[in-house]
Amino acid sequence: MIRIVLPVLLIAILAVSAWQLPRWLDAPSPVSESAADSSCRPLTENCQWDTNGGMATITLSRLSGDELQLDLTLPGIETRPLVILTGERMYMGEYPLALQSTEHPGIYRTSFVPPFCTTGDEMVWRINLQVAGQPLALPFRILFSPSEAS
């Protein structure tokens, strides 16, 4: 009896784990509970929020081909932040983007080509920010789709 129950129980545990694994791996970025449903689209609107150091902003603009330019103003932060792209509805890993400091303190810039996805330009990417290795809590989700830049 144990020879039958133990393998069936093991298979059930593996099936539940495989079903839940994508949810466990896709830990959301910190967004305040009240703003969890709100989002900002930096390709089509100005995304800005208040911080202890002043007004923060993030913008995206199209360069040539599929390349995008991300500009971030994050006053009051001494450590260079890190941008991490993750899929909003489909987990495809994390894609860190190294920001370059500009001649102005608190203003950073990078250019990048969004990762390739079989859904093409319809893929929705979330921009997450980290400072000193810690996620930066944002008042909204920062989302973009390459199709918005057309």
C-alpha positions in Angstrom: 0.0 0.0 0.0 2.8 2.4 0.9 4.5 1.6 -2.4 1.4 3.0 -4.3 0.5 5.9 -2.0 4.1 7.4 -1.8 4.7 7.7 -5.6 1.2 9.2 -6.1 1.7 11.7 -3.3 5.2 12.6 -4.7 3.7 13.1 -8.2 0.9 15.3 -6.8 3.5 17.5 -4.9 5.6 17.9 -8.0 2.5 18.8 -10.1 1.5 21.5 -7.6 5.0 22.8 -7.4 5.4 23.1 -11.2 2.0 24.9 -11.4 3.0 27.4 -8.7 6.6 27.9 -9.7 6.0 30.8 -12.1 4.1 32.7 -9.4 6.9 32.1 -6.9 9.6 33.3 -9.3 7.7 36.4 -10.4 8.0 38.5 -7.3 6.5 41.9 -8.0 8.4 45.1 -7.5 7.4 47.1 -4.5 4.4 49.3 -5.3 2.3 50.8 -2.6 -0.9 48.9 -1.9 -3.1 52.0 -2.9 -1.2 52.3 -6.2 -1.0 48.7 -7.2 -3.6 49.2 -9.9 -2.2 52.4 -11.3 0.5 52.6 -13.9 2.4 55.1 -15.9 3.5 54.7 -19.5 6.8 56.6 -20.1 6.6 56.3 -23.9 3.3 58.1 -24.0 3.2 60.2 -20.8 5.4 62.0 -18.3 6.0 59.7 -15.3 6.8 61.6 -12.2 6.5 61.2 -8.4 7.6 62.9 -5.2 10.6 61.6 -3.3 12.4 62.9 -0.2 15.0 64.5 -2.4 12.5 66.2 -4.8 10.6 65.3 -8.0 11.6 62.1 -9.8 10.8 61.5 -13.4 11.3 58.7 -15.9 10.9 59.1 -19.7 11.4 56.8 -22.7 12.0 57.9 -26.3 12.6 56.1 -29.5 16.0 56.3 -31.1 16.8 54.6 -34.4 15.4 51.1 -35.2 14.2 49.3 -32.0 16.5 51.2 -29.7 15.0 53.2 -26.8 16.5 55.8 -24.6 15.6 55.9 -20.9 16.1 59.1 -18.9 15.8 59.0 -15.1 15.9 62.0 -12.7 16.2 60.7 -9.1 17.3 63.5 -6.8 18.7 62.9 -3.4 20.2 59.5 -4.2 24.0 59.3 -4.0 24.3 55.7 -5.3 23.7 55.2 -9.1 20.4 53.4 -9.5 19.8 50.3 -11.5 16.9 49.7 -13.9 15.6 46.2 -14.2 13.1 45.2 -17.0 10.7 42.3 -16.3 7.7 41.0 -18.2 4.5 42.4 -16.8 2.2 39.5 -17.8 4.7 36.9 -18.9 7.8 36.2 -16.8 10.9 36.2 -19.1 13.6 36.8 -16.6 15.1 40.0 -15.4 17.1 42.3 -17.6 19.3 44.9 -15.8 20.1 48.1 -17.6 23.2 50.0 -16.4 22.5 53.7 -16.1 25.1 56.3 -17.0 25.5 59.4 -14.9 25.2 62.7 -16.7 26.9 66.0 -16.0 23.9 66.8 -13.7 23.7 65.2 -10.3 20.7 62.8 -10.0 20.1 62.5 -13.7 20.9 59.2 -15.5 20.5 57.9 -19.0 20.8 54.6 -20.9 19.9 53.3 -24.3 18.8 49.8 -25.0 16.8 47.4 -27.2 14.0 45.7 -25.4 14.5 41.9 -25.1 13.0 39.9 -27.9 9.7 38.2 -27.2 7.6 36.0 -29.5 4.7 38.3 -29.0 6.8 41.0 -30.7 6.1 44.6 -30.0 2.9 43.8 -28.0 5.0 42.5 -25.0 4.5 44.7 -22.0 7.6 45.4 -19.9 7.8 46.7 -16.4 10.6 49.1 -15.3 11.7 48.4 -11.8 14.3 50.5 -10.0 16.9 49.5 -7.4 19.2 51.7 -5.3 22.2 50.1 -3.5 20.8 46.7 -4.4 17.4 47.4 -2.8 14.1 47.8 -4.7 12.8 51.3 -4.8 9.2 51.6 -3.8 7.2 53.4 -6.5 3.7 55.0 -6.4 2.7 53.2 -9.6 3.9 50.5 -12.0 6.1 51.9 -14.9 5.1 50.0 -18.0 5.9 50.2 -21.7 5.3 48.2 -24.9 7.6 48.7 -27.9 4.4 49.2 -30.0 3.7 52.4 -28.2 6.8 54.0 -29.7 5.7 53.6 -33.3 
